[in-house]
Amino acid sequence: MSEMEKYYQVLGVQLGASKEVIKQAYKDLVSVWHPDRFVNNPRLQQKANEKLKEINWAYKKLMEYMANLSYETHKSTSSDYEESPQSKYQPPLKEGQTKRGQEEVLATKVHNLHQKSL
């Protein structure tokens, strides 16, 4: 059994479960195994503390895995598109001009240029 499979097993979810399912399973297990529920029995409190550490570790590792998976997926899809340097340039705002005002000025200029070409 791989490390990742063990983490899924600790949380009691199927391999490849969604982030939401993992999060809900984690919350359920924390409510069951929280050491504060066993304040009158030190032996059970110690066992719950150890179990909670295992649950927290598995949850942490699965969330890191999900975040990396999400990042890699986003990275691979977004790297196909590259903006041209011209599309990133924004002329500086004039005094008292808002970004919206700047966009309207640019849109008007483009419209006027288009009308002249017709």
Rosetta constraint file for C-alpha pairs under 8 A:
AtomPair CA 1 CA 5 HARMONIC 6.13 0.50
AtomPair CA 1 CA 6 HARMONIC 6.69 0.50
AtomPair CA 2 CA 6 HARMONIC 6.35 0.50
AtomPair CA 3 CA 7 HARMONIC 6.44 0.50
AtomPair CA 4 CA 8 HARMONIC 6.44 0.50
AtomPair CA 4 CA 62 HARMONIC 7.41 0.50
AtomPair CA 5 CA 9 HARMONIC 6.17 0.50
AtomPair CA 5 CA 15 HARMONIC 6.51 0.50
AtomPair CA 6 CA 10 HARMONIC 6.09 0.50
AtomPair CA 6 CA 58 HARMONIC 7.97 0.50
AtomPair CA 7 CA 11 HARMONIC 6.48 0.50
AtomPair CA 7 CA 58 HARMONIC 4.60 0.50
AtomPair CA 7 CA 59 HARMONIC 7.22 0.50
AtomPair CA 7 CA 61 HARMONIC 7.40 0.50
AtomPair CA 7 CA 62 HARMONIC 6.85 0.50
AtomPair CA 8 CA 12 HARMONIC 6.14 0.50
AtomPair CA 8 CA 13 HARMONIC 5.45 0.50
AtomPair CA 8 CA 14 HARMONIC 6.38 0.50
AtomPair CA 8 CA 15 HARMONIC 5.94 0.50
AtomPair CA 8 CA 58 HARMONIC 7.35 0.50
AtomPair CA 8 CA 62 HARMONIC 7.68 0.50
AtomPair CA 9 CA 13 HARMONIC 6.16 0.50
AtomPair CA 9 CA 14 HARMONIC 7.39 0.50
AtomPair CA 9 CA 15 HARMONIC 8.00 0.50
AtomPair CA 10 CA 54 HARMONIC 7.52 0.50
AtomPair CA 10 CA 55 HARMONIC 6.40 0.50
AtomPair CA 10 CA 58 HARMONIC 6.67 0.50
AtomPair CA 11 CA 22 HARMONIC 7.21 0.50
AtomPair CA 11 CA 25 HARMONIC 6.11 0.50
AtomPair CA 11 CA 26 HARMONIC 6.27 0.50
AtomPair CA 11 CA 29 HARMONIC 7.38 0.50
AtomPair CA 11 CA 55 HARMONIC 6.52 0.50
AtomPair CA 11 CA 58 HARMONIC 7.08 0.50
AtomPair CA 11 CA 59 HARMONIC 7.37 0.50
AtomPair CA 12 CA 25 HARMONIC 7.09 0.50
AtomPair CA 13 CA 17 HARMONIC 6.42 0.50
AtomPair CA 13 CA 21 HARMONIC 7.52 0.50
AtomPair CA 13 CA 22 HARMONIC 6.79 0.50
AtomPair CA 13 CA 25 HARMONIC 7.19 0.50
AtomPair CA 17 CA 21 HARMONIC 6.17 0.50
AtomPair CA 17 CA 22 HARMONIC 6.51 0.50
AtomPair CA 18 CA 22 HARMONIC 6.29 0.50
AtomPair CA 19 CA 23 HARMONIC 6.08 0.50
AtomPair CA 19 CA 63 HARMONIC 7.51 0.50
AtomPair CA 19 CA 66 HARMONIC 7.22 0.50
AtomPair CA 20 CA 24 HARMONIC 6.18 0.50
AtomPair CA 21 CA 25 HARMONIC 6.14 0.50
AtomPair CA 22 CA 26 HARMONIC 6.10 0.50
AtomPair CA 22 CA 59 HARMONIC 7.55 0.50
AtomPair CA 23 CA 27 HARMONIC 6.29 0.50
AtomPair CA 23 CA 59 HARMONIC 7.83 0.50
AtomPair CA 24 CA 28 HARMONIC 6.19 0.50
AtomPair CA 25 CA 29 HARMONIC 6.15 0.50
AtomPair CA 26 CA 30 HARMONIC 6.12 0.50
AtomPair CA 26 CA 55 HARMONIC 7.18 0.50
AtomPair CA 26 CA 56 HARMONIC 7.95 0.50
AtomPair CA 26 CA 59 HARMONIC 6.70 0.50
AtomPair CA 27 CA 31 HARMONIC 6.26 0.50
AtomPair CA 28 CA 32 HARMONIC 6.39 0.50
AtomPair CA 29 CA 33 HARMONIC 5.92 0.50
AtomPair CA 29 CA 55 HARMONIC 7.50 0.50
AtomPair CA 30 CA 34 HARMONIC 5.38 0.50
AtomPair CA 30 CA 52 HARMONIC 6.71 0.50
AtomPair CA 30 CA 55 HARMONIC 7.67 0.50
AtomPair CA 33 CA 37 HARMONIC 7.62 0.50
AtomPair CA 33 CA 48 HARMONIC 5.27 0.50
AtomPair CA 33 CA 49 HARMONIC 7.62 0.50
AtomPair CA 33 CA 51 HARMONIC 6.88 0.50
AtomPair CA 33 CA 52 HARMONIC 6.12 0.50
AtomPair CA 34 CA 38 HARMONIC 7.91 0.50
AtomPair CA 34 CA 48 HARMONIC 6.25 0.50
AtomPair CA 34 CA 49 HARMONIC 7.06 0.50
AtomPair CA 34 CA 52 HARMONIC 6.62 0.50
AtomPair CA 35 CA 39 HARMONIC 7.07 0.50
AtomPair CA 35 CA 44 HARMONIC 7.97 0.50
AtomPair CA 35 CA 45 HARMONIC 4.96 0.50
AtomPair CA 35 CA 46 HARMONIC 7.31 0.50
AtomPair CA 35 CA 48 HARMONIC 5.16 0.50
AtomPair CA 35 CA 49 HARMONIC 5.42 0.50
AtomPair CA 35 CA 52 HARMONIC 7.83 0.50
AtomPair CA 36 CA 45 HARMONIC 7.31 0.50
AtomPair CA 37 CA 45 HARMONIC 7.63 0.50
AtomPair CA 38 CA 42 HARMONIC 7.02 0.50
AtomPair CA 38 CA 44 HARMONIC 6.16 0.50
AtomPair CA 38 CA 45 HARMONIC 4.91 0.50
AtomPair CA 38 CA 48 HARMONIC 7.89 0.50
AtomPair CA 39 CA 45 HARMONIC 6.37 0.50
AtomPair CA 41 CA 45 HARMONIC 6.06 0.50
AtomPair CA 42 CA 46 HARMONIC 6.08 0.50
AtomPair CA 43 CA 47 HARMONIC 6.48 0.50
AtomPair CA 44 CA 48 HARMONIC 6.02 0.50
AtomPair CA 45 CA 49 HARMONIC 6.06 0.50
AtomPair CA 46 CA 50 HARMONIC 6.34 0.50
AtomPair CA 47 CA 51 HARMONIC 6.15 0.50
AtomPair CA 48 CA 52 HARMONIC 5.93 0.50
AtomPair CA 49 CA 53 HARMONIC 6.29 0.50
AtomPair CA 50 CA 54 HARMONIC 6.47 0.50
AtomPair CA 51 CA 55 HARMONIC 6.23 0.50
AtomPair CA 52 CA 56 HARMONIC 5.99 0.50
AtomPair CA 53 CA 57 HARMONIC 6.10 0.50
AtomPair CA 54 CA 58 HARMONIC 6.20 0.50
AtomPair CA 55 CA 59 HARMONIC 6.12 0.50
AtomPair CA 56 CA 60 HARMONIC 6.03 0.50
AtomPair CA 57 CA 61 HARMONIC 6.17 0.50
AtomPair CA 58 CA 62 HARMONIC 6.14 0.50
AtomPair CA 59 CA 63 HARMONIC 6.07 0.50
AtomPair CA 60 CA 64 HARMONIC 6.19 0.50
AtomPair CA 61 CA 65 HARMONIC 6.12 0.50
AtomPair CA 62 CA 66 HARMONIC 6.08 0.50
AtomPair CA 63 CA 67 HARMONIC 6.07 0.50
AtomPair CA 64 CA 68 HARMONIC 6.14 0.50
AtomPair CA 65 CA 69 HARMONIC 6.04 0.50
AtomPair CA 66 CA 70 HARMONIC 6.02 0.50
AtomPair CA 67 CA 71 HARMONIC 6.08 0.50
AtomPair CA 68 CA 72 HARMONIC 6.04 0.50
AtomPair CA 69 CA 73 HARMONIC 6.12 0.50
AtomPair CA 70 CA 74 HARMONIC 6.13 0.50
AtomPair CA 71 CA 75 HARMONIC 5.89 0.50
AtomPair CA 72 CA 76 HARMONIC 6.07 0.50
AtomPair CA 73 CA 77 HARMONIC 6.35 0.50
AtomPair CA 74 CA 78 HARMONIC 5.93 0.50
AtomPair CA 75 CA 79 HARMONIC 5.90 0.50
AtomPair CA 76 CA 80 HARMONIC 7.16 0.50
AtomPair CA 77 CA 81 HARMONIC 7.96 0.50
AtomPair CA 83 CA 87 HARMONIC 6.39 0.50
AtomPair CA 83 CA 88 HARMONIC 7.24 0.50
AtomPair CA 84 CA 88 HARMONIC 7.01 0.50
AtomPair CA 85 CA 89 HARMONIC 6.77 0.50
AtomPair CA 93 CA 97 HARMONIC 5.88 0.50
AtomPair CA 93 CA 98 HARMONIC 7.01 0.50
AtomPair CA 93 CA 99 HARMONIC 7.10 0.50
AtomPair CA 93 CA 102 HARMONIC 6.75 0.50
AtomPair CA 97 CA 101 HARMONIC 5.94 0.50
AtomPair CA 97 CA 102 HARMONIC 6.67 0.50
AtomPair CA 98 CA 102 HARMONIC 6.22 0.50
AtomPair CA 99 CA 103 HARMONIC 6.24 0.50
AtomPair CA 100 CA 104 HARMONIC 6.28 0.50
AtomPair CA 101 CA 105 HARMONIC 6.27 0.50
AtomPair CA 102 CA 106 HARMONIC 6.26 0.50
AtomPair CA 103 CA 107 HARMONIC 6.04 0.50
AtomPair CA 104 CA 108 HARMONIC 6.11 0.50
AtomPair CA 105 CA 109 HARMONIC 6.27 0.50
AtomPair CA 106 CA 110 HARMONIC 6.22 0.50
AtomPair CA 107 CA 111 HARMONIC 6.10 0.50
AtomPair CA 108 CA 112 HARMONIC 6.09 0.50
AtomPair CA 109 CA 113 HARMONIC 6.16 0.50
AtomPair CA 110 CA 114 HARMONIC 6.14 0.50
AtomPair CA 111 CA 115 HARMONIC 6.21 0.50
AtomPair CA 112 CA 116 HARMONIC 6.25 0.50
AtomPair CA 113 CA 117 HARMONIC 6.38 0.50
AtomPair CA 114 CA 118 HARMONIC 6.67 0.50
